[in-house]
Amino acid sequence: MDSSSDPRFPIGRFSFKPNPSIEDRRGYILQIASVPNALRDAVRGMTDSMLDTRYREEGWTVRQVVHHLFDSHANAYIRFRLALTEDHPRVTAYDEKAWADLADTQSVPVDVSLGLLDGLHARWVATLNAMQDSDFGRNIDHPDNGIMSVDELLQMYAWHGDHHIAHVTSLKQRMGW
């Protein structure tokens, strides 16, 4: 199945671009910076019933997607800071599916995570914009993904935000909302 027609990957699968240019990095940082507002726009006007609709069969609800973006990006922010302050830090993984099934993720209003994303992304983007070229070559040791450079993390999380926002917008389009 072509990933563009696969509801799990509405913008395609993540693909790492080795040796990105300074302009590429600026673009990835802008993508990360845009997530809170783009997500807020995507869920604007959605009722609780809509927010509790799964974006695909056996997928998460829109509410879970919103809360997942905060959970995931909070972990990402910490990983970037560890990479910048420690040599080859071993980071922890977390069970994102289990986190998405916790009671708060299924009941808390999405505005809570949208507000948290605003502050988180303001700090994260400030960190990213202050980085030196050499900082992008630093790395982390991820228990599932192995050694990952800051460049790879930057690209992955730029894709990640757009990926989940597209889950919401493609659902709205399919449902005629």
Phi, psi and omega in degrees: 000131176297132184298332180291337177260001179270116183298344175288333185227068185296339176248012183091171180280157177296137176225123181279133176257106179295150176054055179293150177281170176300320179295320176302313181299318178301319178296318178296320179296319177297323176299314179297318180298329185279347187303309184303313181290321180294321178292317178300316177297321182295324183262356182304131176082359180283136177280169176302321179298318177294317180297334180264016176268137177285136181289340174204161177303133181066009176266184178280161171283164176301318179302315179296322178298314180299311181293325176299319180300319176295311182304312183293315183287333173295317176297319180298314180304314178297318179298318177298315182294323175296317180298327182278342186242351180227157177270115177051053182295143173274120179261164178263150171267167173220155182274091186298327178294318178295319178298319181293340180267356177294151186303318183297324182292339181260354185231332184291139177302144182296336179301331179297309180289330176297318177295318177297321178297322179304307181293316180301312183291328175299314178293315183298314181293323176298318177299311182299318181290338180272354184288147174272161180306319182294335180297331183289345176271353177293167183213170174236163174248107182264132185299332180261327187254356181075207181288126180232130177281160175299324175303316180294317177300316180303311181294318182297317182283333171297315177295317186303313179299311180297322180302310183284327175298322177294331174300316182290310184292325178289324175298312180301320179294314180298324184272352181072031181273000000 
